[in-house]
Amino acid sequence: MSFWTQAQDFIVKKIFRHNCGEVLDYYNQHIIKFALAPTPEGKTMLVGDSITEGWTNPPRGIMPLDVINYGIAGDTSTGVRKRIEQIITAKPAKVILNIGVNDLNSDQAGSLAVNYPIILSTIQNALPDCKVYCCSMRYMNVKLNPDFQERNNRVTTFNRILEGHALTKGMTWVDVNVAVAPEGFLKLEYTEDGIHLNQDGYFAEWEILKTLV
């Protein structure tokens, strides 16, 4: 853990919690960390949920060190929309956006349909030169859990909707399932729980994303 990471953790866990008199939830802990972190302009930024957050977590660490990771485990499109000003303030040159599956898993599909185009428009209007890459939601592995098939059906439906929003705004749609779920479900060798990527899964997906970073 770097000195700066240790300093951030100390500030969040000791100072903020002491002054607020409560334990900050995971989402708000990260919002504070992002606000405290030095963020040079013109970088590539990852925005998303747990799989996005995992891109720069050990033992993976596949992404280049200068990539800014704004992934928060458990985040939804509503969460990204709430923190969109923080994303814009950092003035990234590129944004790799991967959000939505937690909306579907928590029956917030309606919110996803509303929030997604607003997120894209907000970034586009505030940062017209920023390149936005919209990644598809990943399929899950139905062999580990047959109930995931229904969720995969919803992923297919909403990926089409999200792709339409991305292309309408002239943004690039990136189908990561080509790398990790070519048969319509997450490959068993790329996951431990049927949902999240293991290290092999990250390496497989990196073959697509490395051309964007």
Summary of the structure (lengths in Angstrom):
residues: 213
radius of gyration: 17.0
end to end distance: 23.6
largest distance: 50.9
contacts: 670
relative contact order: 0.12
helix: 52%
strand: 11%
